[in-house]
Each structure stands twice: as C-alpha cells, then as structure tokens.
Amino acid sequence: MAAPGATAYVPDPYVNGLDGVFRRFIETWSPAGYDPAAEQAAEVEGEVQQALPYYAYKIKQMVEQQQNVLPVDFSHVQEFDGGVADMVKAHFERAEPVMRVVLQDYVREQHPGYLQEATGVDKQFFLGFFGMPTVETLRDLRTECIGQLLSFSGTVTRTTEVRPELFLGTFSCFQCGSSVANVEQQYKYTQPLICPNRACNNK
C-alpha cells in the first residue's frame, strides 16, 4: 500500500510490476565488491551512521547536495534484473513516470524534510541513466526508437537558454470555481477533461 500522500499513477500493462522491482533496487541493491562501511565511514555526534546500500546512499547524497536527479548506471539495472532492464529500455516513455513516482515516494519516507519546495509543492525527482551498452549515431535514429531509452553521439552546434517545463498543473473551473490539482502535462498543455464537481460537470 502506498504511503499517505504518495503519488498515484494509472497501471500500465507494458510496465506491470516495475514499481515494486525498482523500489527493491534502490532500497537494497549494491554492485559486487561494494563496501558500504568503507564508502560511508562517518560519525554524527560520536555515533557511526548506519551503512546504506549503494543507491539508498546515492539518494542520501542527492538530498544532501540539494539535487533532484539520481544518476543510475544502466548496467546496474541489468545486473539486478535483466528482464526489467529490457522493459525499461524498450518502454522508457512508459517506465520513466513509474520510476519517478517510486523515487519521490522513497524520498517522502526517508527524507521527508526535503520533499517540499518553499511554496509547499512537492519536488519532482528524475533519473539520469548512463552506461548504456551501445551508443548510436544520429544517422541510426529512426521513428521506431521513439519512446525507447538509448544513448547517441553527436556534435552540439548551438545551445539555447534552459526553459522551465510544466509537469503538473492546477486548474479552476470557470463555471463553478472548483479546483483540479496535479493534472499531468503530457508533452503539451493538457487541461482536465471534465470538472470534478458532480453538480457542475463542465467540460
């Protein structure tokens, strides 16, 4: 059962069960030869901190450094569960929102003080995958690659300023004034289909 306030998502058969598997990955997995005690030797007020598994420690570092992107080595996912790695690679567009929800819920439980912005809105967390088994060239990219996770090489010839992206929107019904919060923006400006007020049902 999700924690109170946890983000919900619509189940997707293409990535069924990914939430539980990815949660186990970030909570428990460490690469072979990783010595958490040596990597995390630190004391707080004379007490040695409990050593954490690899990605649980990476999340702790992310929080301490005031970041919102968790770097994930794709080869680690392959070692943990090859079937899940194939699923994430083939259906990344569907898998990425599920993994972001898992990461956000983990931060909510383990680092609750870091979850909210100063405005009271929950922070959004992201995953930065690297270490893909192959690197494509721009010429190799085809329409069938849309929605997949891949890495490619190219030459940057021009850059522009970084612009904010809207992930969740809150809308007010013009007819009755009811508010609709956390409307996911799906690559374009997305409004609610219908007012949630049953007495209104304005479209």
C-alpha positions in Angstrom: 0.0 0.0 0.0 1.3 3.5 -0.9 2.3 5.8 1.9 -0.1 8.6 2.8 0.2 11.4 0.3 2.0 9.1 -2.2 1.7 9.9 -5.8 -0.7 7.6 -7.7 -0.4 6.5 -11.3 -2.6 4.6 -13.8 -1.4 0.9 -14.1 0.2 0.2 -17.5 0.4 -3.5 -18.7 3.7 -2.7 -20.5 5.5 -1.9 -17.2 3.4 -4.0 -14.8 5.2 -4.7 -11.6 8.0 -2.2 -12.3 7.2 -0.1 -9.2 7.9 -2.9 -6.8 11.0 -4.1 -8.5 12.5 -0.6 -8.9 11.7 0.1 -5.2 13.7 -3.0 -4.2 16.5 -1.9 -6.5 17.0 1.5 -4.9 16.4 0.2 -1.4 18.6 -3.0 -1.3 20.9 -3.4 -4.3 24.7 -2.8 -4.3 27.2 -3.7 -7.0 29.6 -6.6 -6.5 32.6 -5.6 -4.4 30.9 -2.5 -3.0 31.9 -2.0 0.7 29.3 0.4 2.2 31.1 0.6 5.5 34.3 1.9 3.8 32.4 4.2 1.4 30.2 5.8 4.1 32.5 5.9 7.1 31.2 8.9 9.0 30.2 9.9 12.5 27.4 12.1 13.7 27.8 13.4 17.3 30.1 10.5 18.1 27.8 7.8 16.6 28.7 5.9 13.4 26.0 6.2 10.8 24.4 3.0 9.6 25.9 2.0 6.2 23.3 2.1 3.4 23.1 0.0 0.2 24.5 1.7 -2.9 21.5 3.6 -4.3 20.0 4.3 -1.0 23.3 6.1 -0.2 23.2 7.9 -3.6 19.8 9.2 -2.8 21.0 10.4 0.6 23.9 12.2 -1.2 21.4 13.7 -3.7 19.4 15.1 -0.8 22.5 16.5 1.0 23.7 18.2 -2.2 20.2 19.7 -2.8 19.9 17.9 -6.1 16.8 16.3 -7.7 18.4 13.9 -10.3 19.5 10.4 -9.3 22.3 9.1 -11.5 21.6 5.4 -12.4 24.1 3.1 -14.2 22.0 1.1 -16.6 24.5 -1.8 -16.3 23.5 -2.0 -12.6 19.8 -2.4 -13.6 20.9 -5.2 -15.9 22.8 -7.0 -13.2 19.8 -6.6 -10.8 17.2 -7.9 -13.2 17.8 -8.3 -17.0 14.1 -8.6 -17.8 13.4 -5.3 -16.0 16.3 -3.6 -17.8 14.9 -4.8 -21.2 11.5 -3.4 -20.2 12.9 -0.1 -19.2 14.9 0.2 -22.4 12.1 -0.8 -24.7 9.3 1.1 -23.0 11.2 4.0 -21.3 8.4 6.6 -22.1 6.0 4.4 -20.0 8.5 3.3 -17.4 10.1 6.6 -16.5 7.0 8.1 -14.8 6.6 5.0 -12.7 10.2 5.1 -11.6 10.0 8.8 -10.8 7.0 8.1 -8.6 8.9 5.4 -6.7 11.9 7.7 -6.2 9.6 10.5 -5.0 7.8 8.2 -2.5 11.1 6.9 -1.2 12.3 10.5 -0.6 8.9 11.2 1.1 9.5 8.3 3.5 13.3 8.5 4.2 13.9 12.3 3.8 10.5 14.0 4.4 12.1 17.3 5.1 13.5 17.5 1.6 10.3 16.7 -0.3 8.6 20.1 -0.4 9.6 23.3 -2.1 9.3 26.6 -0.1 5.9 27.1 -1.8 4.6 23.8 -0.3 4.5 22.0 -3.6 6.2 18.6 -3.7 9.6 18.5 -5.5 9.9 16.5 -8.7 12.7 13.9 -8.9 14.3 12.5 -12.0 16.6 9.6 -13.0 19.7 10.2 -15.2 20.6 6.9 -16.9 24.1 6.3 -18.2 26.3 3.3 -19.1 24.1 2.1 -21.9 25.5 -1.0 -23.7 25.6 0.7 -27.1 25.9 4.3 -28.4 24.0 5.1 -31.5 24.9 7.8 -34.1 22.3 10.4 -35.2 22.0 8.7 -38.5 20.9 5.5 -36.8 17.9 7.1 -35.1 14.6 6.1 -36.6 11.0 6.5 -35.7 10.9 3.1 -34.1 13.3 4.5 -31.5 10.7 6.9 -30.2 9.9 6.1 -26.6 12.9 3.9 -26.0 15.9 4.6 -23.7 19.1 4.9 -25.8 22.3 6.9 -25.9 23.7 8.6 -29.0 26.6 10.7 -30.0 26.7 13.9 -32.0 28.2 17.3 -32.2 26.5 20.2 -30.4 26.5 23.2 -32.8 24.1 25.6 -30.9 22.6 25.9 -27.5 19.7 27.9 -26.1 18.8 29.1 -22.6 17.2 26.5 -20.3 13.5 26.9 -20.1 11.2 25.5 -17.4 8.9 22.6 -18.2 5.4 22.2 -16.7 4.8 18.7 -15.2 1.7 19.2 -13.1 -0.9 21.9 -13.4 -3.8 23.2 -11.2 -6.9 24.4 -12.9 -10.1 26.2 -11.8 -13.4 25.6 -13.4 -14.8 28.9 -15.0 -18.3 27.8 -14.2 -18.3 26.7 -10.6 -14.8 27.7 -9.4 -13.8 24.2 -8.3 -10.0 23.4 -8.4 -8.4 20.4 -10.1 -4.9 19.8 -8.9 -2.0 17.7 -10.2 -3.1 17.4 -13.8 -0.2 15.8 -15.6 1.0 17.6 -18.7 1.7 15.1 -21.4 4.2 16.8 -23.7 1.7 19.6 -24.3 -0.6 21.9 -22.5 -3.2 19.4 -21.0 -6.4 20.6 -19.4 -8.8 18.4 -17.3 -11.4 16.7 -19.4 -14.3 17.5 -17.0 -14.9 19.4 -13.8 -14.7 17.0 -10.8 -17.7 18.8 -9.1 -20.6 16.4 -9.8 -23.1 19.2 -9.6 -21.2 21.0 -12.4 -19.6 18.5 -14.8 -18.4 21.4 -17.0 -16.3 20.2 -19.9 
